[in-house]
């Protein structure tokens, strides 16, 4: 009898843990998809690419992007982030609770992630990109962290060998996340 009760409790705990992990992934993925146009921005709508190329200034009705589905933590980029905050004391103070308490989340966007947001057609695998649609570039999100009403992430946008990496700070105002600051960390 005692073994049956223990086994039932163990199974219930496993089910609860699985549910909690799925909810966390769903909320992280929802954050990215719900704020995608704010995070990535829509500059490419006017230029046709994430990197400004002088020969390409035609407006496109659709753009394809290669989105890396893995949101990872990169220690080297974290060093740039810490240096950024050291050089911006006011922001460091404003985001102190996030920097001290939040932890970086690592996850993969799954098949539930929208395939189209705004004018962007999103592909996780660069080999599957529809060549009939203008290619805007590649997106990668790293060092993603949320704590209460603040969030930080590193966004890299590139086309070929050219690209930019941004630090993006967000604040939740009522029920909406807004970009508080977007700055280039480095360019190639």
Backbone bond lengths (Angstrom), bond angles and torsions (degrees), N, CA, C in turn:
res aa  C-N    CA-C-N  psi(-1)  N-CA   C-N-CA  omega(-1)  CA-C   N-CA-C  phi
1 X - - - 1.452 - - 1.534 110.91 -
2 X 1.337 116.92 -46.70 1.461 122.11 -178.31 1.529 110.82 -63.33
3 X 1.350 116.51 -38.64 1.463 120.70 179.00 1.521 110.81 -65.57
4 X 1.333 117.85 -38.47 1.462 121.79 178.63 1.522 111.01 -63.83
5 X 1.327 116.55 -42.31 1.468 120.70 178.88 1.521 109.90 -64.50
6 X 1.332 117.93 -45.33 1.465 121.04 178.57 1.527 110.94 -59.96
7 X 1.336 116.37 -42.68 1.451 120.94 -179.05 1.531 110.27 -64.12
8 X 1.326 117.51 -42.14 1.463 121.30 178.48 1.524 110.82 -63.67
9 X 1.335 116.73 -43.32 1.466 120.03 178.36 1.525 111.33 -63.61
10 X 1.326 116.14 -41.48 1.457 120.84 178.97 1.529 110.43 -60.68
11 X 1.318 116.88 -45.15 1.468 121.49 179.12 1.525 110.38 -63.56
12 X 1.325 117.84 -41.74 1.470 121.20 178.03 1.525 111.05 -63.07
13 X 1.326 117.45 -40.06 1.474 121.21 178.31 1.521 109.85 -64.13
14 X 1.329 117.60 -43.18 1.470 120.76 178.50 1.522 111.45 -62.15
15 X 1.307 117.24 -42.31 1.461 121.06 178.60 1.526 109.83 -63.31
16 X 1.328 117.64 -43.32 1.472 121.26 179.76 1.522 111.07 -63.70
17 X 1.334 117.66 -42.62 1.470 120.93 178.69 1.524 111.09 -63.76
18 X 1.326 117.00 -42.87 1.460 121.26 178.27 1.523 110.38 -61.00
19 X 1.320 117.06 -43.38 1.463 121.91 179.25 1.531 110.92 -63.89
20 X 1.335 117.12 -42.86 1.470 121.44 -179.82 1.531 110.54 -63.92
21 X 1.332 117.67 -42.73 1.475 120.89 179.39 1.520 110.73 -65.12
22 X 1.328 117.52 -42.07 1.465 120.92 179.08 1.521 110.38 -63.73
23 X 1.348 117.52 -41.02 1.465 120.35 178.51 1.516 111.14 -63.11
24 X 1.336 118.16 -39.19 1.455 121.36 179.46 1.524 110.16 -64.54
25 X 1.339 117.52 -45.22 1.461 120.93 177.40 1.523 110.55 -61.78
26 X 1.328 116.88 -44.32 1.461 120.49 178.90 1.521 110.95 -59.61
27 X 1.332 117.89 -41.25 1.465 119.65 -178.43 1.528 111.08 -70.65
28 X 1.335 117.82 -38.19 1.463 120.80 177.17 1.523 110.49 -64.87
29 X 1.331 115.34 -46.91 1.459 120.09 179.78 1.527 110.68 -63.89
30 X 1.318 117.25 -39.69 1.471 121.04 177.63 1.521 110.75 -63.34
31 X 1.327 116.67 -40.23 1.467 120.33 177.84 1.524 109.51 -57.43
32 X 1.339 116.72 -49.24 1.467 121.09 -178.89 1.529 110.45 -63.10
33 X 1.330 117.91 -48.37 1.467 119.38 -176.46 1.527 112.04 -69.76
34 X 1.325 118.24 -39.15 1.466 120.87 -179.25 1.525 112.75 -68.73
35 X 1.317 116.96 -26.25 1.463 120.92 -177.66 1.527 112.17 -113.05
36 X 1.309 117.19 14.76 1.456 122.30 -173.25 1.527 112.82 -56.06
37 X 1.309 117.96 -49.00 1.473 120.14 -177.66 1.520 111.71 -67.38
38 X 1.323 117.97 -30.94 1.468 119.99 175.33 1.522 109.98 -70.15
39 X 1.321 116.03 -43.64 1.463 120.73 -177.23 1.523 110.99 -68.30
40 X 1.317 116.97 -52.41 1.463 121.52 -175.89 1.521 111.12 -78.02
41 X 1.280 118.24 -32.42 1.462 130.33 -175.91 1.521 110.55 74.04
42 X 1.297 116.25 174.14 1.469 120.56 -174.95 1.528 112.31 -116.47
43 X 1.312 117.62 20.88 1.463 121.12 178.12 1.520 111.52 -54.97
44 X 1.323 116.30 -38.92 1.461 120.14 -178.05 1.527 112.21 -64.07
45 X 1.330 117.69 -20.24 1.469 119.73 176.11 1.526 110.43 -56.71
46 X 1.326 116.58 -37.80 1.470 121.62 -176.82 1.517 113.41 -91.53
47 X 1.344 116.65 -27.03 1.458 119.30 -173.83 1.518 113.26 -105.55
48 X 1.330 117.12 -18.31 1.457 120.57 -179.14 1.511 113.97 86.16
49 X 1.345 117.81 -5.80 1.463 121.07 -179.05 1.526 109.47 -155.76
50 X 1.326 115.61 160.25 1.467 120.00 177.50 1.516 111.76 -72.68
51 X 1.304 115.77 -27.87 1.459 121.23 177.69 1.520 106.85 -102.36
52 X 1.320 117.18 130.71 1.465 121.16 -177.53 1.524 110.56 -70.92
53 X 1.322 114.34 116.24 1.453 121.22 177.20 1.521 107.51 -113.24
54 X 1.329 118.94 122.63 1.462 120.93 -173.54 1.521 114.22 -59.14
55 X 1.306 118.19 -26.07 1.463 120.02 -176.42 1.528 112.96 -84.38
56 X 1.320 118.56 -3.19 1.459 120.95 -173.01 1.523 110.64 -126.16
57 X 1.330 116.78 88.81 1.463 120.36 -179.30 1.528 111.61 -125.29
58 X 1.321 116.35 31.23 1.456 122.07 179.12 1.525 108.54 -92.24
59 X 1.327 116.91 139.89 1.466 120.09 175.11 1.528 108.88 -78.54
60 X 1.315 115.38 136.19 1.460 120.68 -178.11 1.523 109.77 -115.63
61 X 1.335 117.49 138.88 1.470 119.66 179.74 1.525 112.32 -72.59
62 X 1.346 117.21 -26.99 1.460 122.28 179.42 1.516 108.15 -142.03
63 X 1.312 115.10 147.61 1.455 121.12 175.32 1.522 108.51 -133.87
64 X 1.324 116.50 143.38 1.462 119.62 175.80 1.518 108.83 -103.79
65 X 1.336 114.45 142.83 1.461 119.58 176.64 1.521 108.99 -132.68
66 X 1.311 114.36 147.88 1.449 121.60 175.38 1.526 106.66 -99.97
67 X 1.330 117.09 107.39 1.461 122.97 -178.74 1.518 109.25 -100.87
68 X 1.322 116.49 120.29 1.463 119.81 175.27 1.530 107.33 -67.62
69 X 1.336 118.88 119.58 1.465 120.11 -176.20 1.525 113.63 -73.58
70 X 1.328 117.84 -14.22 1.465 120.77 -179.39 1.525 110.63 -89.04
71 X 1.309 116.03 117.82 1.462 122.10 174.19 1.524 105.02 -97.74
72 X 1.332 116.22 113.20 1.464 120.81 -170.55 1.525 111.76 -122.32
73 X 1.337 114.44 168.45 1.459 121.90 173.06 1.524 107.55 -101.10
74 X 1.340 116.51 131.91 1.451 122.40 179.47 1.522 107.59 -123.54
75 X 1.333 116.19 111.65 1.468 121.40 -175.99 1.533 111.86 -60.65
76 X 1.320 117.49 -38.64 1.469 120.92 -179.25 1.534 110.41 -63.29
77 X 1.336 116.59 -43.01 1.467 119.71 178.19 1.530 110.28 -66.56
78 X 1.325 116.51 -32.21 1.463 119.84 177.69 1.529 110.76 -61.76
79 X 1.316 117.05 -33.65 1.468 120.67 176.88 1.532 110.36 -64.50
80 X 1.323 117.32 -40.95 1.471 120.98 176.18 1.532 110.50 -64.51
81 X 1.332 116.03 -38.52 1.463 121.07 179.50 1.519 110.69 -63.41
82 X 1.319 116.64 -46.44 1.471 120.31 179.38 1.527 110.61 -63.03
83 X 1.329 117.24 -40.56 1.472 120.59 177.11 1.526 110.44 -63.74
84 X 1.329 116.50 -38.44 1.461 120.81 177.71 1.526 110.52 -58.62
85 X 1.319 116.73 -46.56 1.464 120.21 -179.50 1.531 111.88 -69.43
86 X 1.310 117.55 -31.87 1.470 119.96 176.10 1.524 110.72 -65.17
87 X 1.324 117.02 -32.75 1.462 121.64 178.52 1.525 112.94 -84.41
88 X 1.328 117.29 -9.12 1.464 122.97 -179.43 1.523 109.05 -129.68
89 X 1.315 115.65 74.76 1.475 122.13 -173.41 1.531 112.57 -59.08
90 X 1.332 117.81 -37.17 1.470 119.82 179.46 1.527 111.14 -63.34
91 X 1.324 116.41 -42.17 1.463 119.83 177.23 1.527 110.88 -67.93
92 X 1.308 116.23 -38.09 1.465 119.60 178.35 1.515 109.85 -59.72
93 X 1.306 116.42 -41.88 1.458 121.07 178.39 1.530 111.19 -66.71
94 X 1.334 116.60 -43.34 1.468 121.29 -178.55 1.529 112.15 -66.89
95 X 1.323 117.20 -30.80 1.463 121.44 -177.98 1.531 112.61 -109.10
96 X 1.327 115.86 19.81 1.461 121.44 -176.84 1.532 112.08 -56.09
97 X 1.331 117.69 -45.80 1.465 120.21 -178.17 1.528 111.34 -62.25
98 X 1.318 117.98 -38.95 1.461 121.62 177.59 1.525 110.32 -65.89
99 X 1.327 116.33 -46.08 1.460 120.35 -177.36 1.525 111.99 -64.93
100 X 1.322 116.98 -36.83 1.463 120.42 -176.31 1.523 113.55 -87.12
101 X 1.323 117.93 -29.24 1.464 119.93 -171.95 1.516 115.17 -112.20
102 X 1.286 117.20 -31.17 1.461 118.61 -176.77 1.515 110.91 -71.37
103 X 1.325 115.87 153.19 1.461 119.21 174.27 1.520 108.48 -119.91
104 X 1.320 115.76 149.72 1.462 120.58 -179.30 1.520 109.81 -70.42
105 X 1.317 115.63 136.80 1.454 121.65 178.35 1.517 108.92 -102.12
106 X 1.315 115.75 136.71 1.453 121.90 173.40 1.521 106.88 -119.49
107 X 1.316 116.36 128.93 1.452 121.09 -178.60 1.518 108.95 -161.62
108 X 1.309 115.33 169.81 1.461 120.94 175.79 1.513 109.37 -118.77
109 X 1.307 115.06 133.97 1.458 120.01 173.70 1.528 106.82 -68.11
110 X 1.308 116.65 137.77 1.462 118.68 -175.78 1.525 111.73 -109.30
111 X 1.308 115.95 -170.79 1.464 121.52 -174.99 1.531 113.11 -65.84
112 X 1.338 117.92 -13.63 1.462 120.70 176.31 1.523 112.65 -77.83
113 X 1.335 117.09 -12.51 1.465 120.47 179.40 1.525 108.52 -64.70
114 X 1.335 117.72 136.56 1.477 120.07 -177.42 1.527 112.49 -56.85
115 X 1.307 116.41 141.87 1.472 122.21 178.46 1.523 111.37 -86.78
116 X 1.337 115.97 -13.73 1.459 120.50 176.59 1.518 108.51 -144.89
117 X 1.339 114.96 131.56 1.463 122.26 174.51 1.517 106.09 -135.19
118 X 1.318 116.13 121.65 1.464 119.81 -174.86 1.520 109.08 59.31
119 X 1.319 117.29 -132.69 1.470 121.60 178.22 1.526 112.40 -87.89
120 X 1.354 117.00 -1.14 1.453 120.67 -176.66 1.527 111.85 -87.89
121 X 1.328 116.12 123.51 1.466 122.37 168.85 1.528 105.67 -93.74
122 X 1.317 116.25 121.72 1.456 121.85 -169.68 1.524 110.38 -102.46
123 X 1.332 114.40 128.67 1.458 121.71 177.20 1.518 108.57 -124.68
124 X 1.340 116.71 133.32 1.464 120.93 177.07 1.528 111.23 -83.52
125 X 1.312 116.80 -25.53 1.452 121.49 -177.48 1.526 108.16 -115.68
126 X 1.322 116.47 118.05 1.456 121.09 -177.89 1.519 113.77 -58.40
127 X 1.328 117.40 -23.67 1.465 121.32 179.93 1.526 111.74 -73.49
128 X 1.328 117.15 -19.67 1.463 120.95 -176.97 1.526 113.73 -96.42
129 X 1.317 118.19 4.49 1.458 121.56 -176.75 1.521 110.21 -65.48
130 X 1.314 116.05 133.61 1.459 122.73 178.97 1.527 108.27 -71.69
131 X 1.312 116.60 112.87 1.466 121.34 -176.48 1.524 113.18 -71.67
132 X 1.328 118.01 -9.47 1.462 121.26 177.32 1.528 111.09 -79.91
133 X 1.318 115.97 -13.83 1.466 121.42 -178.66 1.521 108.10 -105.09
134 X 1.313 117.26 135.31 1.474 122.71 179.81 1.531 109.99 -56.18
135 X 1.321 116.73 127.82 1.465 123.24 179.95 1.523 109.75 -84.19
136 X 1.335 117.17 118.13 1.466 121.82 -179.25 1.521 111.94 -88.38
137 X 1.324 117.76 -28.53 1.447 119.89 178.59 1.513 113.58 142.46
138 X 1.325 113.55 -168.14 1.471 122.74 -176.31 1.524 109.28 -110.61
139 X 1.335 115.76 142.79 1.462 122.79 179.16 1.520 109.10 -123.03
140 X 1.321 115.75 138.09 1.460 120.90 173.84 1.529 108.26 -138.44
141 X 1.324 115.80 134.84 1.460 121.84 178.71 1.520 107.97 -113.97
142 X 1.323 115.64 130.09 1.464 121.01 179.19 1.522 109.69 -136.05
143 X 1.320 113.93 166.96 1.469 122.73 174.76 1.527 112.02 46.66
144 X 1.308 114.74 55.61 1.458 123.97 -179.08 1.528 109.19 -89.15
145 X 1.324 115.35 129.19 1.460 120.60 -178.01 1.519 109.18 -148.14
146 X 1.329 115.97 134.41 1.465 122.16 174.24 1.521 107.97 -125.81
147 X 1.318 115.89 137.52 1.461 121.29 171.80 1.526 107.49 -143.84
148 X 1.309 115.04 116.39 1.464 123.09 -178.61 1.526 110.26 53.48
149 X 1.334 118.30 -110.92 1.465 120.94 -174.61 1.533 113.44 -105.63
150 X 1.347 116.45 20.49 1.465 119.88 -179.34 1.520 109.81 -132.69
151 X 1.320 115.21 150.71 1.465 120.78 179.15 1.524 109.46 -146.49
152 X 1.312 114.43 154.69 1.461 121.82 176.49 1.521 107.79 -139.18
153 X 1.316 115.90 145.20 1.459 120.50 171.97 1.516 108.74 -155.50
154 X 1.310 114.23 159.01 1.453 121.71 176.12 1.525 106.67 -109.45
155 X 1.319 116.39 127.17 1.455 122.96 -177.65 1.526 109.13 -117.77
156 X 1.320 115.85 125.30 1.465 120.76 174.28 1.517 108.54 -111.82
157 X 1.330 115.09 129.13 1.463 122.23 177.99 1.521 106.82 -122.63
158 X 1.328 116.22 132.11 1.459 118.40 -178.68 1.520 111.65 -147.73
159 X 1.332 113.81 157.11 1.458 123.08 171.85 1.522 105.17 -137.12
160 X 1.327 115.90 117.09 1.461 119.19 -177.50 1.519 110.47 60.61
161 X 1.330 116.55 -125.44 1.464 121.42 -178.32 1.526 112.90 -93.51
162 X 1.316 118.44 1.16 1.455 122.68 -176.76 1.520 109.97 -107.74
163 X 1.324 115.66 141.84 1.455 117.64 178.70 1.509 112.64 -173.98
164 X 1.316 114.42 173.00 1.461 122.60 178.87 1.519 109.02 -137.04
165 X 1.311 115.31 147.33 1.456 121.75 175.46 1.516 107.74 -119.40
166 X 1.326 115.34 127.04 1.463 122.35 -175.02 1.521 110.77 -115.34
167 X 1.312 115.53 148.39 1.454 121.30 165.39 1.530 105.20 -98.17
168 X 1.321 116.52 131.18 1.459 121.04 -178.88 1.521 108.61 -124.23
169 X 1.316 115.42 122.53 1.461 122.63 178.18 1.515 108.07 -109.63
170 X 1.324 116.37 131.30 1.459 121.45 -178.53 1.519 110.11 -124.60
171 X 1.331 114.66 148.85 1.471 121.91 174.03 1.521 107.80 -129.29
172 X 1.315 114.74 142.78 1.463 118.78 176.23 1.509 108.48 -90.14
173 X 1.324 115.71 122.07 1.456 123.82 175.84 1.522 106.37 -109.12
174 X 1.326 116.67 109.96 1.469 122.36 -172.91 1.526 107.23 59.20
175 X 1.319 119.41 -114.43 1.462 121.09 -179.05 1.520 113.34 -106.76
176 X 1.322 117.39 9.57 1.459 121.34 -174.49 1.523 110.58 -118.47
177 X 1.319 115.87 133.91 1.458 120.67 173.95 1.524 108.88 -85.08
178 X 1.324 116.14 133.55 1.466 122.13 178.95 1.525 109.29 -124.97
179 X 1.325 115.67 145.82 1.464 120.38 175.45 1.522 107.95 -71.04
180 X 1.309 115.73 120.81 1.458 121.12 177.47 1.545 109.38 -88.77
181 X 1.315 116.00 -37.37 1.464 120.72 -179.44 1.520 109.06 -156.51
182 X 1.315 116.13 138.63 1.477 123.61 173.31 1.513 105.88 -134.88
183 X 1.314 116.19 118.26 1.461 119.84 179.22 1.521 110.58 -138.43
184 X 1.312 115.10 147.46 1.456 120.80 177.78 1.521 109.13 -73.63
185 X 1.331 115.98 127.71 1.463 120.45 173.69 1.534 110.03 -87.36
186 X 1.341 115.83 -42.06 1.454 120.58 175.08 1.518 110.47 -162.73
187 X 1.346 114.59 160.96 1.462 122.33 -179.76 1.507 109.83 -132.55
188 X 1.319 114.47 152.36 1.476 119.11 176.72 1.524 108.44 -131.96
